[in-house]
Amino acid sequence: MSFKVVFIGAGSIGFTRKIVQDLLGVPEFRDIEIAFTDINPENLDMVTQLCQRDIDHNGLPIKIQSTLDRREALRNARYVLTVVRVGGLDAFQHDVDIPMKYGVDQCVGDTLCAGGLMYAQRGIPVMLDICQDLLEVGEPGAMIFNYANPMAMMTWAANTYGGVQTIGLCHGVQNGHKLMAEAYGLPQEEIDIICAGINHQTWYLDIKHKGEDIRGDLLKALEAHPRISEEEKVRIDVLKRFGYFSTESNGHLSEYLPWYRKRASELNDWISLDKWIHGESGGYLRVCTEGRNWFKTDFPYWMSEPPAPYSPNNRGIEHGSYIIEGLETGRVYRGHFNVPNNGIISNLPDDAIIEAPGYVDRNGISMPTVGDLPLGCAAICQQSVDVQRLGVLAAVNGDDELLRQAMILDPLVGAVCTPPEAWQMTDEMLVALADWMPQYKEAIVGAKERLADAENLLPTKDGYKGAARLKTRSVEELAEDKESIRALATKHDKG
């Protein structure tokens, strides 16, 4: 069979390479078309070289279409995978550092909170442009699989305002599943789960081992595990208080809630610095920066390593290739997908993007009804949904009033900032990120004027790096720890 798959933001090198490996591990996909596009010619060239070498080594006849012309890449596409990070790490630096001046200490800053909201303001206009191009030059009924953050807001915009069926895909459910299996001391494949909620705030509603309900044993298992009990203090505390375990990592979850990162003096009580994902201040920015810098240095090593083997038994945990396999071959695949709610979770709004179990086959993607979430879990999700809705509408319309309201309603920003501080922080971010947000041209003029009025500016912690910030290592320092940084360059360059 033949069809076209397009990677937008293909310069996310390690991630793109692995998804291609997953996709071409399906025997029926030996002659599909693959196109890569990115705005960074250097990264695009590197990922094309790596993946074409893998393809040639596996004896497949595919020649990657590699182009800076996104519209040309999308021509005749059936499936599109978006992995974009608009503004790259230059913009991401502002997402982390400006809020830090106001005491908003983010670990990641790409999904919710101040950083996630500004990420959405940059990404949503580009996502809508992608949708428009796909409608004009792609196959009728073409689909987008969105891996780009902020997952919920980007997927919401594409479905509601872009007119393209878009499925948001994440690996949080799978990673949490693996973590619980480790805590229980059981093989992961023996544990059945049902999760539902919103991306990065999805809840394990059902946990069974060989048909027996073991959800009630989870807290004891987590607290008894010597490493997990130290690394996942926020997740364990939320489980204690709300009765359900969240899919998302300690660092991510801590910045979606108003309780754990509000006081610098107490942050270290809730996090671990052994890995960035457990709560380090600006941790994701650090590892992305290190991974990018190291990959450019280490690219010859990647090309000297053996090519990646393609086989059905050598595929990863990302949903994308399995969904395409189900749609094209009819093999049934079950996963957890981000889609418009439309009654799937009955106590969250219909227009929200929810994450819930789904099944894929030739008939499409089917999402069973979950019903009500537990009230406490639904309340946590609802807070984020309200912020997401405001953020999406702000991005689509270039409405800085809605953006400011989203900022102050964000749980962590609201826990740390007064309204005047949130407004001034938004002004600073609008000005710093102006190059990537043309829809705010008029608002940015006003923001610049207010920031120029030095007498009326609120004081900030200029130069403050956060309560648990680690130094970004130089390439020379990274060279002393090659194996771990190679792993980071592979895993964490995803949008």
LUMKOLZA-961423 format. One record per residue (C-alpha): residue number from 0; residue in one letter; x, y, z. Coordinates in steps of 0.001 Angstrom, whole numbers, plus 500000, padded with zeros to 6 digits. Example, Ala and Ser with C-alpha at 12.3 -4.5 7.8 and 13.67 -1.06 7.14 Angstrom:
<nodes>
k:0 | r:a | u:512300 | v:495500 | w:507800
k:1 | r:s | u:513670 | v:498940 | w:507140
</nodes>
This chain:
<nodes>
k:0 | r:m | u:500000 | v:500000 | w:500000
k:1 | r:s | u:501121 | v:503538 | w:499404
k:2 | r:f | u:500208 | v:506832 | w:501054
k:3 | r:k | u:502073 | v:509924 | w:502175
k:4 | r:v | u:503160 | v:510770 | w:505728
k:5 | r:v | u:504556 | v:514234 | w:506442
k:6 | r:f | u:506648 | v:515322 | w:509439
k:7 | r:i | u:506388 | v:519056 | w:510177
k:8 | r:g | u:509138 | v:520135 | w:512535
k:9 | r:a | u:511137 | v:517111 | w:511419
k:10 | r:g | u:514272 | v:518762 | w:512805
k:11 | r:s | u:513310 | v:517272 | w:516196
k:12 | r:i | u:515904 | v:514752 | w:515144
k:13 | r:g | u:515869 | v:511909 | w:517641
k:14 | r:f | u:512091 | v:511914 | w:517931
k:15 | r:t | u:511495 | v:511999 | w:514170
k:16 | r:r | u:513971 | v:509218 | w:513579
k:17 | r:k | u:512263 | v:506947 | w:516117
k:18 | r:i | u:508768 | v:507555 | w:514710
k:19 | r:v | u:510039 | v:506722 | w:511207
k:20 | r:q | u:511533 | v:503532 | w:512615
k:21 | r:d | u:508180 | v:502670 | w:514237
k:22 | r:l | u:506260 | v:503408 | w:511052
k:23 | r:l | u:508512 | v:501445 | w:508743
k:24 | r:g | u:508477 | v:498517 | w:511137
k:25 | r:v | u:505011 | v:497756 | w:509721
k:26 | r:p | u:505580 | v:495254 | w:506869
k:27 | r:e | u:502812 | v:496726 | w:504679
k:28 | r:f | u:504410 | v:500191 | w:504769
k:29 | r:r | u:507563 | v:499376 | w:502800
k:30 | r:d | u:506650 | v:501676 | w:499903
k:31 | r:i | u:504910 | v:504615 | w:501572
k:32 | r:e | u:505941 | v:508195 | w:500839
k:33 | r:i | u:507652 | v:510221 | w:503565
k:34 | r:a | u:508244 | v:513974 | w:503557
k:35 | r:f | u:510239 | v:516035 | w:506055
k:36 | r:t | u:509921 | v:519783 | w:506425
k:37 | r:d | u:511382 | v:522229 | w:508910
k:38 | r:i | u:512418 | v:525890 | w:509023
k:39 | r:n | u:515942 | v:524940 | w:510176
k:40 | r:p | u:517916 | v:523730 | w:507122
k:41 | r:e | u:520776 | v:522354 | w:509219
k:42 | r:n | u:518543 | v:520161 | w:511391
k:43 | r:l | u:516497 | v:519132 | w:508366
k:44 | r:d | u:519634 | v:517986 | w:506571
k:45 | r:m | u:520858 | v:516011 | w:509581
k:46 | r:v | u:517590 | v:514186 | w:510189
k:47 | r:t | u:517227 | v:513414 | w:506487
k:48 | r:q | u:520726 | v:511948 | w:506337
k:49 | r:l | u:520126 | v:509779 | w:509401
k:50 | r:c | u:516725 | v:508488 | w:508359
k:51 | r:q | u:517649 | v:507915 | w:504711
k:52 | r:r | u:520671 | v:505922 | w:505826
k:53 | r:d | u:518388 | v:503789 | w:508041
k:54 | r:i | u:515921 | v:503300 | w:505185
k:55 | r:d | u:518634 | v:502295 | w:502717
k:56 | r:h | u:520183 | v:499885 | w:505220
k:57 | r:n | u:516818 | v:498151 | w:505658
k:58 | r:g | u:516463 | v:497714 | w:501900
k:59 | r:l | u:513379 | v:499886 | w:501453
k:60 | r:p | u:512809 | v:501787 | w:498189
k:61 | r:i | u:511675 | v:504990 | w:499954
k:62 | r:k | u:513401 | v:508293 | w:499179
k:63 | r:i | u:512577 | v:510993 | w:501710
k:64 | r:q | u:511213 | v:514229 | w:500294
k:65 | r:s | u:513127 | v:516813 | w:502312
k:66 | r:t | u:512083 | v:520423 | w:501789
k:67 | r:l | u:511890 | v:523809 | w:503482
k:68 | r:d | u:508629 | v:524367 | w:501561
k:69 | r:r | u:505921 | v:523185 | w:503934
k:70 | r:r | u:503123 | v:523450 | w:501391
k:71 | r:e | u:505034 | v:521304 | w:498912
k:72 | r:a | u:505674 | v:518703 | w:501611
k:73 | r:l | u:501942 | v:518589 | w:502388
k:74 | r:r | u:500922 | v:517985 | w:498777
k:75 | r:n | u:498877 | v:514734 | w:498604
k:76 | r:a | u:499512 | v:513991 | w:502296
k:77 | r:r | u:497199 | v:511575 | w:504092
k:78 | r:y | u:498772 | v:511805 | w:507548
k:79 | r:v | u:500662 | v:514718 | w:509071
k:80 | r:l | u:502719 | v:514574 | w:512270
k:81 | r:t | u:503344 | v:517979 | w:513822
k:82 | r:v | u:506359 | v:518342 | w:516106
k:83 | r:v | u:506782 | v:522100 | w:515860
k:84 | r:r | u:508296 | v:524405 | w:518479
k:85 | r:v | u:507665 | v:527892 | w:517145
k:86 | r:g | u:510455 | v:530239 | w:518150
k:87 | r:g | u:512694 | v:527355 | w:519153
k:88 | r:l | u:514788 | v:527580 | w:522277
k:89 | r:d | u:515299 | v:531331 | w:521884
k:90 | r:a | u:511603 | v:531908 | w:522544
k:91 | r:f | u:511446 | v:529128 | w:525118
k:92 | r:q | u:514130 | v:530922 | w:527146
k:93 | r:h | u:511748 | v:533866 | w:527581
k:94 | r:d | u:508896 | v:531493 | w:528526
k:95 | r:v | u:510965 | v:530340 | w:531505
k:96 | r:d | u:513071 | v:533336 | w:532517
k:97 | r:i | u:510524 | v:536177 | w:532438
k:98 | r:p | u:507994 | v:534428 | w:534727
k:99 | r:m | u:510887 | v:533523 | w:537043
k:100 | r:k | u:511399 | v:537267 | w:537710
k:101 | r:y | u:507871 | v:537329 | w:539104
k:102 | r:g | u:508353 | v:534206 | w:541220
k:103 | r:v | u:506611 | v:531851 | w:538779
k:104 | r:d | u:509061 | v:528956 | w:538931
k:105 | r:q | u:508317 | v:526445 | w:536152
k:106 | r:c | u:509976 | v:523104 | w:535630
k:107 | r:v | u:508832 | v:522731 | w:532011
k:108 | r:g | u:506653 | v:525634 | w:530903
k:109 | r:d | u:505295 | v:524164 | w:527673
k:110 | r:t | u:501773 | v:523011 | w:528524
k:111 | r:l | u:500061 | v:525384 | w:530942
k:112 | r:c | u:501236 | v:528203 | w:533231
k:113 | r:a | u:502839 | v:531359 | w:531801
k:114 | r:g | u:505206 | v:529492 | w:529495
k:115 | r:g | u:502588 | v:527164 | w:528075
k:116 | r:l | u:500209 | v:530037 | w:527377
k:117 | r:m | u:502840 | v:531968 | w:525439
k:118 | r:y | u:503925 | v:528809 | w:523658
k:119 | r:a | u:500325 | v:528515 | w:522460
k:120 | r:q | u:500243 | v:532118 | w:521236
k:121 | r:r | u:503193 | v:531311 | w:518954
k:122 | r:g | u:502144 | v:527828 | w:517915
k:123 | r:i | u:498426 | v:528161 | w:517225
k:124 | r:p | u:498687 | v:530595 | w:514261
k:125 | r:v | u:501233 | v:528241 | w:512652
k:126 | r:m | u:499001 | v:525245 | w:513327
k:127 | r:l | u:496081 | v:527006 | w:511628
k:128 | r:d | u:498303 | v:527758 | w:508623
k:129 | r:i | u:499221 | v:524071 | w:508462
k:130 | r:c | u:495531 | v:523169 | w:508522
k:131 | r:q | u:494784 | v:525584 | w:505696
k:132 | r:d | u:497593 | v:524220 | w:503533
k:133 | r:l | u:496519 | v:520648 | w:504220
k:134 | r:l | u:492910 | v:521383 | w:503267
k:135 | r:e | u:494085 | v:522914 | w:500004
k:136 | r:v | u:496790 | v:520476 | w:498853
k:137 | r:g | u:496493 | v:517324 | w:500999
k:138 | r:e | u:494336 | v:514271 | w:500392
k:139 | r:p | u:490624 | v:514800 | w:501166
k:140 | r:g | u:490062 | v:513758 | w:504778
k:141 | r:a | u:493747 | v:514021 | w:505689
k:142 | r:m | u:494464 | v:513845 | w:509423
k:143 | r:i | u:496922 | v:515530 | w:511759
k:144 | r:f | u:498608 | v:513716 | w:514631
k:145 | r:n | u:499779 | v:516488 | w:516908
k:146 | r:y | u:502810 | v:515854 | w:519107
k:147 | r:a | u:503499 | v:519560 | w:519630
k:148 | r:n | u:502922 | v:521265 | w:522945
k:149 | r:p | u:500895 | v:522763 | w:524436
k:150 | r:m | u:499100 | v:519588 | w:523381
k:151 | r:a | u:495545 | v:520454 | w:524405
k:152 | r:m | u:495553 | v:524041 | w:523116
k:153 | r:m | u:497185 | v:523187 | w:519781
k:154 | r:t | u:494813 | v:520265 | w:519210
k:155 | r:w | u:491814 | v:522374 | w:520284
k:156 | r:a | u:492692 | v:525107 | w:517782
k:157 | r:a | u:493232 | v:522690 | w:514898
k:158 | r:n | u:489919 | v:520897 | w:515412
k:159 | r:t | u:487764 | v:523929 | w:516202
k:160 | r:y | u:489302 | v:526635 | w:514012
k:161 | r:g | u:491483 | v:524731 | w:511531
k:162 | r:g | u:488828 | v:522400 | w:510146
k:163 | r:v | u:491096 | v:519329 | w:510179
k:164 | r:q | u:490553 | v:516211 | w:512263
k:165 | r:t | u:493459 | v:516356 | w:514684
k:166 | r:i | u:494419 | v:513770 | w:517286
k:167 | r:g | u:496756 | v:514812 | w:520091
k:168 | r:l | u:499310 | v:512165 | w:521040
k:169 | r:c | u:501404 | v:511923 | w:524191
k:170 | r:h | u:503334 | v:509216 | w:526046
k:171 | r:g | u:502414 | v:510256 | w:529598
k:172 | r:v | u:499938 | v:507390 | w:530058
k:173 | r:q | u:502483 | v:504800 | w:528930
k:174 | r:n | u:505229 | v:506211 | w:531146
k:175 | r:g | u:502973 | v:506296 | w:534193
k:176 | r:h | u:501864 | v:502729 | w:533451
k:177 | r:k | u:505530 | v:501655 | w:533470
k:178 | r:l | u:506170 | v:503527 | w:536732
k:179 | r:m | u:503233 | v:501856 | w:538491
k:180 | r:a | u:504324 | v:498423 | w:537307
k:181 | r:e | u:507742 | v:499074 | w:538826
k:182 | r:a | u:506171 | v:500139 | w:542128
k:183 | r:y | u:503951 | v:497070 | w:542236
k:184 | r:g | u:506835 | v:494812 | w:541217
k:185 | r:l | u:504728 | v:493374 | w:538398
k:186 | r:p | u:505251 | v:493015 | w:534633
k:187 | r:q | u:503714 | v:496008 | w:532889
k:188 | r:e | u:501903 | v:493822 | w:530368
k:189 | r:e | u:499972 | v:492157 | w:533223
k:190 | r:i | u:498503 | v:495466 | w:534448
k:191 | r:d | u:495385 | v:496771 | w:532710
k:192 | r:i | u:494574 | v:500465 | w:533001
k:193 | r:i | u:491870 | v:502946 | w:532101
k:194 | r:c | u:492850 | v:506615 | w:532133
k:195 | r:a | u:490782 | v:509718 | w:531517
k:196 | r:g | u:491144 | v:513454 | w:532011
k:197 | r:i | u:493016 | v:516067 | w:530014
k:198 | r:n | u:496549 | v:515875 | w:528646
k:199 | r:h | u:499099 | v:515868 | w:531461
k:200 | r:q | u:496246 | v:515697 | w:533979
k:201 | r:t | u:494904 | v:512272 | w:533103
k:202 | r:w | u:493882 | v:509975 | w:535948
k:203 | r:y | u:494280 | v:506215 | w:536341
k:204 | r:l | u:490661 | v:505392 | w:537077
k:205 | r:d | u:491071 | v:501629 | w:536835
k:206 | r:i | u:494161 | v:499559 | w:537632
k:207 | r:k | u:493795 | v:495771 | w:537467
k:208 | r:h | u:496166 | v:492840 | w:537656
k:209 | r:k | u:494786 | v:489746 | w:535932
k:210 | r:g | u:491273 | v:491075 | w:536496
k:211 | r:e | u:491772 | v:491955 | w:540160
k:212 | r:d | u:491382 | v:495604 | w:541216
k:213 | r:i | u:494710 | v:496789 | w:542681
k:214 | r:r | u:494200 | v:500561 | w:542571
k:215 | r:g | u:493765 | v:500660 | w:546348
k:216 | r:d | u:497261 | v:499206 | w:546816
k:217 | r:l | u:499013 | v:501871 | w:544749
k:218 | r:l | u:499756 | v:504442 | w:547465
k:219 | r:k | u:501381 | v:501846 | w:549703
k:220 | r:a | u:503436 | v:500514 | w:546765
k:221 | r:l | u:504663 | v:503981 | w:545756
k:222 | r:e | u:505573 | v:505002 | w:549304
k:223 | r:a | u:507450 | v:501740 | w:549875
k:224 | r:h | u:509588 | v:502127 | w:546762
k:225 | r:p | u:512914 | v:503735 | w:547795
k:226 | r:r | u:513472 | v:505702 | w:544579
k:227 | r:i | u:509923 | v:506505 | w:543434
k:228 | r:s | u:508941 | v:507764 | w:546889
k:229 | r:e | u:511711 | v:510387 | w:546655
k:230 | r:e | u:511191 | v:511361 | w:543010
k:231 | r:e | u:507390 | v:511576 | w:542866
k:232 | r:k | u:506411 | v:513470 | w:546021
k:233 | r:v | u:503890 | v:515735 | w:544300
k:234 | r:r | u:502180 | v:512863 | w:542505
k:235 | r:i | u:502032 | v:510836 | w:545705
k:236 | r:d | u:500619 | v:513784 | w:547654
k:237 | r:v | u:497923 | v:514357 | w:545022
k:238 | r:l | u:497088 | v:510639 | w:545163
k:239 | r:k | u:496736 | v:510879 | w:548951
k:240 | r:r | u:494412 | v:513874 | w:548791
k:241 | r:f | u:492340 | v:513080 | w:545685
k:242 | r:g | u:492436 | v:509288 | w:545587
k:243 | r:y | u:493738 | v:508924 | w:542026
k:244 | r:f | u:497207 | v:508844 | w:540467
k:245 | r:s | u:498084 | v:511316 | w:537719
k:246 | r:t | u:499833 | v:510286 | w:534522
k:247 | r:e | u:502210 | v:513206 | w:534509
k:248 | r:s | u:505688 | v:513478 | w:535938
k:249 | r:n | u:506434 | v:515160 | w:539257
k:250 | r:g | u:507870 | v:518295 | w:537641
k:251 | r:h | u:505064 | v:518735 | w:535133
k:252 | r:l | u:502259 | v:518124 | w:537613
k:253 | r:s | u:503766 | v:520498 | w:540170
k:254 | r:e | u:503427 | v:523481 | w:537805
k:255 | r:y | u:499773 | v:522829 | w:536884
k:256 | r:l | u:498601 | v:523191 | w:540466
k:257 | r:p | u:498672 | v:526166 | w:542855
k:258 | r:w | u:500175 | v:524398 | w:545859
k:259 | r:y | u:503691 | v:523040 | w:545319
k:260 | r:r | u:505788 | v:525715 | w:543583
k:261 | r:k | u:504333 | v:528876 | w:545165
k:262 | r:r | u:507035 | v:529381 | w:547833
k:263 | r:a | u:510698 | v:529182 | w:546872
k:264 | r:s | u:511645 | v:528157 | w:550405
k:265 | r:e | u:509456 | v:525040 | w:550191
k:266 | r:l | u:509946 | v:523917 | w:546593
k:267 | r:n | u:512762 | v:521519 | w:547384
k:268 | r:d | u:510469 | v:519684 | w:549800
k:269 | r:w | u:508448 | v:518499 | w:546800
k:270 | r:i | u:510996 | v:517825 | w:544090
k:271 | r:s | u:514079 | v:515769 | w:543322
k:272 | r:l | u:517092 | v:516982 | w:541369
k:273 | r:d | u:518363 | v:513588 | w:540273
k:274 | r:k | u:516562 | v:514092 | w:536935
k:275 | r:w | u:515145 | v:517315 | w:535504
k:276 | r:i | u:511662 | v:515838 | w:535047
k:277 | r:h | u:511227 | v:515517 | w:538815
k:278 | r:g | u:510939 | v:519263 | w:539329
k:279 | r:e | u:514157 | v:521188 | w:538568
k:280 | r:s | u:513577 | v:524908 | w:537940
k:281 | r:g | u:513799 | v:525431 | w:534180
k:282 | r:g | u:514830 | v:521801 | w:533822
k:283 | r:y | u:513352 | v:521156 | w:530403
k:284 | r:l | u:514955 | v:524279 | w:528959
k:285 | r:r | u:518322 | v:523141 | w:530305
k:286 | r:v | u:518226 | v:519634 | w:528857
k:287 | r:c | u:516829 | v:520846 | w:525521
k:288 | r:t | u:519658 | v:523370 | w:525269
k:289 | r:e | u:522278 | v:520799 | w:526206
k:290 | r:g | u:520802 | v:518240 | w:523824
k:291 | r:r | u:520723 | v:520680 | w:520905
k:292 | r:n | u:524281 | v:521884 | w:521451
k:293 | r:w | u:525627 | v:518398 | w:521930
k:294 | r:f | u:523841 | v:516906 | w:518940
k:295 | r:k | u:525494 | v:519376 | w:516575
k:296 | r:t | u:528855 | v:518325 | w:517996
k:297 | r:d | u:528016 | v:514628 | w:518109
k:298 | r:f | u:526313 | v:514221 | w:514719
k:299 | r:p | u:529311 | v:512401 | w:513163
k:300 | r:y | u:529050 | v:509833 | w:515959
k:301 | r:w | u:525386 | v:509221 | w:515131
k:302 | r:m | u:526291 | v:508670 | w:511487
k:303 | r:s | u:529048 | v:506235 | w:512447
k:304 | r:e | u:526749 | v:504125 | w:514609
k:305 | r:p | u:524947 | v:501121 | w:513084
k:306 | r:p | u:521707 | v:502115 | w:511292
k:307 | r:a | u:518400 | v:501524 | w:513086
k:308 | r:p | u:516820 | v:498151 | w:512258
k:309 | r:y | u:513174 | v:498135 | w:511150
k:310 | r:s | u:510959 | v:495305 | w:512356
k:311 | r:p | u:507557 | v:494806 | w:514018
k:312 | r:n | u:509416 | v:493848 | w:517211
k:313 | r:n | u:511544 | v:496989 | w:517349
k:314 | r:r | u:508858 | v:499665 | w:517735
k:315 | r:g | u:508480 | v:502188 | w:520553
k:316 | r:i | u:505584 | v:503377 | w:522712
k:317 | r:e | u:504450 | v:506404 | w:520680
k:318 | r:h | u:500900 | v:505981 | w:519375
k:319 | r:g | u:501323 | v:507503 | w:515905
k:320 | r:s | u:502549 | v:504527 | w:513890
k:321 | r:y | u:500056 | v:502161 | w:515532
k:322 | r:i | u:497115 | v:504443 | w:514715
k:323 | r:i | u:498169 | v:504644 | w:511073
k:324 | r:e | u:498618 | v:500870 | w:511048
k:325 | r:g | u:495107 | v:500382 | w:512435
k:326 | r:l | u:493515 | v:502793 | w:509964
k:327 | r:e | u:495312 | v:501264 | w:506981
k:328 | r:t | u:495411 | v:497538 | w:507793
k:329 | r:g | u:492412 | v:497089 | w:510092
k:330 | r:r | u:494493 | v:495709 | w:512959
k:331 | r:v | u:492882 | v:496907 | w:516168
k:332 | r:y | u:494936 | v:499224 | w:518339
k:333 | r:r | u:493990 | v:500529 | w:521759
k:334 | r:g | u:495569 | v:503642 | w:523193
k:335 | r:h | u:494797 | v:506910 | w:524981
k:336 | r:f | u:494168 | v:509821 | w:522634
k:337 | r:n | u:493511 | v:513559 | w:522875
k:338 | r:v | u:490283 | v:514467 | w:521067
k:339 | r:p | u:487361 | v:516910 | w:521403
k:340 | r:n | u:485273 | v:515714 | w:524335
k:341 | r:n | u:481747 | v:515675 | w:522882
k:342 | r:g | u:480350 | v:513826 | w:525881
k:343 | r:i | u:483116 | v:511255 | w:526378
k:344 | r:i | u:483785 | v:512636 | w:529870
k:345 | r:s | u:480383 | v:513824 | w:531004
k:346 | r:n | u:481473 | v:516326 | w:533669
k:347 | r:l | u:483950 | v:518228 | w:531467
k:348 | r:p | u:482907 | v:520660 | w:528699
k:349 | r:d | u:482116 | v:519225 | w:525278
k:350 | r:d | u:484498 | v:521565 | w:523460
k:351 | r:a | u:487499 | v:520705 | w:525648
k:352 | r:i | u:490282 | v:518429 | w:524434
k:353 | r:i | u:490226 | v:515392 | w:526696
k:354 | r:e | u:492499 | v:512367 | w:526915
k:355 | r:a | u:490740 | v:509016 | w:527138
k:356 | r:p | u:490869 | v:505406 | w:525879
k:357 | r:g | u:490244 | v:504869 | w:522182
k:358 | r:y | u:490283 | v:502074 | w:519603
k:359 | r:v | u:491520 | v:502233 | w:516033
k:360 | r:d | u:490721 | v:500057 | w:513023
k:361 | r:r | u:489677 | v:500602 | w:509389
k:362 | r:n | u:486484 | v:502275 | w:510611
k:363 | r:g | u:488461 | v:505087 | w:512211
k:364 | r:i | u:489123 | v:506152 | w:515793
k:365 | r:s | u:486385 | v:505171 | w:518231
k:366 | r:m | u:486202 | v:506728 | w:521691
k:367 | r:p | u:483991 | v:504945 | w:524260
k:368 | r:t | u:482048 | v:506993 | w:526804
k:369 | r:v | u:483918 | v:507307 | w:530108
k:370 | r:g | u:481180 | v:509058 | w:532116
k:371 | r:d | u:481961 | v:511282 | w:535089
k:372 | r:l | u:485443 | v:511772 | w:536445
k:373 | r:p | u:485722 | v:511717 | w:540243
k:374 | r:l | u:484692 | v:515208 | w:541375
k:375 | r:g | u:488078 | v:516292 | w:542698
k:376 | r:c | u:489877 | v:515150 | w:539552
k:377 | r:a | u:487274 | v:516863 | w:537377
k:378 | r:a | u:487703 | v:520099 | w:539341
k:379 | r:i | u:491481 | v:520080 | w:538778
k:380 | r:c | u:490945 | v:519473 | w:535059
k:381 | r:q | u:488237 | v:522131 | w:534802
k:382 | r:q | u:490599 | v:524823 | w:536089
k:383 | r:s | u:493021 | v:524008 | w:533295
k:384 | r:v | u:490287 | v:523738 | w:530653
k:385 | r:d | u:489134 | v:527286 | w:531440
k:386 | r:v | u:492695 | v:528588 | w:531051
k:387 | r:q | u:493135 | v:526611 | w:527820
k:388 | r:r | u:489921 | v:527971 | w:526310
k:389 | r:l | u:490959 | v:531550 | w:527047
k:390 | r:g | u:494440 | v:530843 | w:525683
k:391 | r:v | u:493117 | v:529377 | w:522428
k:392 | r:l | u:490710 | v:532245 | w:521839
k:393 | r:a | u:493437 | v:534761 | w:522655
k:394 | r:a | u:495815 | v:533193 | w:520123
k:395 | r:v | u:493225 | v:532916 | w:517367
k:396 | r:n | u:492041 | v:536509 | w:517759
k:397 | r:g | u:495200 | v:538243 | w:518974
k:398 | r:d | u:493224 | v:539336 | w:522027
k:399 | r:d | u:495599 | v:540361 | w:524800
k:400 | r:e | u:492704 | v:540949 | w:527195
k:401 | r:l | u:491834 | v:537247 | w:527042
k:402 | r:l | u:495518 | v:536369 | w:527321
k:403 | r:r | u:495870 | v:538384 | w:530521
k:404 | r:q | u:492756 | v:536747 | w:531957
k:405 | r:a | u:494180 | v:533325 | w:531110
k:406 | r:m | u:497408 | v:534301 | w:532901
k:407 | r:i | u:495787 | v:535367 | w:536163
k:408 | r:l | u:493425 | v:532362 | w:536112
k:409 | r:d | u:496293 | v:529929 | w:535655
k:410 | r:p | u:496602 | v:528029 | w:538957
k:411 | r:l | u:500321 | v:528636 | w:539581
k:412 | r:v | u:500442 | v:532214 | w:538265
k:413 | r:g | u:497392 | v:533060 | w:540372
k:414 | r:a | u:499006 | v:531516 | w:543451
k:415 | r:v | u:502149 | v:533624 | w:543050
k:416 | r:c | u:501223 | v:536890 | w:541302
k:417 | r:t | u:498892 | v:539754 | w:542111
k:418 | r:p | u:496762 | v:540963 | w:539178
k:419 | r:p | u:499068 | v:543946 | w:538466
k:420 | r:e | u:502074 | v:541611 | w:538470
k:421 | r:a | u:500381 | v:539189 | w:536092
k:422 | r:w | u:499493 | v:542072 | w:533756
k:423 | r:q | u:503060 | v:543433 | w:533776
k:424 | r:m | u:504519 | v:539950 | w:533264
k:425 | r:t | u:502251 | v:539523 | w:530234
k:426 | r:d | u:503480 | v:542857 | w:528872
k:427 | r:e | u:507090 | v:541708 | w:529231
k:428 | r:m | u:506402 | v:538422 | w:527498
k:429 | r:l | u:504467 | v:540063 | w:524646
k:430 | r:v | u:507382 | v:542409 | w:523958
k:431 | r:a | u:510096 | v:539755 | w:524272
k:432 | r:l | u:508215 | v:537312 | w:522013
k:433 | r:a | u:506943 | v:539884 | w:519502
k:434 | r:d | u:508841 | v:538389 | w:516544
k:435 | r:w | u:506800 | v:535178 | w:516761
k:436 | r:m | u:503348 | v:536661 | w:517500
k:437 | r:p | u:502262 | v:539013 | w:514671
k:438 | r:q | u:498618 | v:538799 | w:515786
k:439 | r:y | u:499536 | v:540967 | w:518800
k:440 | r:k | u:501102 | v:543836 | w:516868
k:441 | r:e | u:498815 | v:546525 | w:518323
k:442 | r:a | u:498884 | v:545105 | w:521859
k:443 | r:i | u:502685 | v:545035 | w:521809
k:444 | r:v | u:502818 | v:548769 | w:521089
k:445 | r:g | u:500828 | v:549442 | w:524281
k:446 | r:a | u:502938 | v:546962 | w:526245
k:447 | r:k | u:506147 | v:548725 | w:525205
k:448 | r:e | u:504761 | v:552074 | w:526299
k:449 | r:r | u:503824 | v:550759 | w:529740
k:450 | r:l | u:507197 | v:549081 | w:530226
k:451 | r:a | u:508957 | v:552325 | w:529293
k:452 | r:d | u:507248 | v:554102 | w:532210
k:453 | r:a | u:509943 | v:553208 | w:534747
k:454 | r:e | u:508352 | v:555102 | w:537640
k:455 | r:n | u:505244 | v:552942 | w:537588
k:456 | r:l | u:506859 | v:549542 | w:537027
k:457 | r:l | u:506459 | v:546944 | w:539747
k:458 | r:p | u:509688 | v:545544 | w:541217
k:459 | r:t | u:510814 | v:542123 | w:540001
k:460 | r:k | u:513569 | v:539669 | w:540936
k:461 | r:d | u:515828 | v:540507 | w:538000
k:462 | r:g | u:518395 | v:537772 | w:537477
k:463 | r:y | u:516565 | v:535286 | w:539702
k:464 | r:k | u:517125 | v:531782 | w:538366
k:465 | r:g | u:514674 | v:529809 | w:540492
k:466 | r:a | u:514713 | v:527836 | w:543707
k:467 | r:a | u:516254 | v:524708 | w:542164
k:468 | r:r | u:518062 | v:525792 | w:538980
k:469 | r:l | u:521005 | v:523792 | w:537701
k:470 | r:k | u:523667 | v:525196 | w:535412
k:471 | r:t | u:523442 | v:524486 | w:531679
k:472 | r:r | u:526565 | v:522516 | w:530872
k:473 | r:s | u:528969 | v:523486 | w:528117
k:474 | r:v | u:529794 | v:521118 | w:525265
k:475 | r:e | u:533141 | v:520450 | w:526971
k:476 | r:e | u:531386 | v:519494 | w:530204
k:477 | r:l | u:528903 | v:517345 | w:528312
k:478 | r:a | u:531776 | v:515485 | w:526655
k:479 | r:e | u:532635 | v:514056 | w:530072
k:480 | r:d | u:529219 | v:512341 | w:530194
k:481 | r:k | u:528664 | v:511313 | w:526579
k:482 | r:e | u:526311 | v:508408 | w:527070
k:483 | r:s | u:523708 | v:510241 | w:529166
k:484 | r:i | u:523698 | v:513324 | w:526947
k:485 | r:r | u:523304 | v:511171 | w:523849
k:486 | r:a | u:520203 | v:509726 | w:525459
k:487 | r:l | u:518923 | v:513243 | w:526199
k:488 | r:a | u:519538 | v:514395 | w:522633
k:489 | r:t | u:517432 | v:511466 | w:521458
k:490 | r:k | u:514529 | v:511860 | w:523869
k:491 | r:h | u:514054 | v:515508 | w:524704
k:492 | r:d | u:514182 | v:517370 | w:521413
k:493 | r:k | u:510456 | v:516717 | w:520899
k:494 | r:g | u:508188 | v:519760 | w:520709
</nodes>
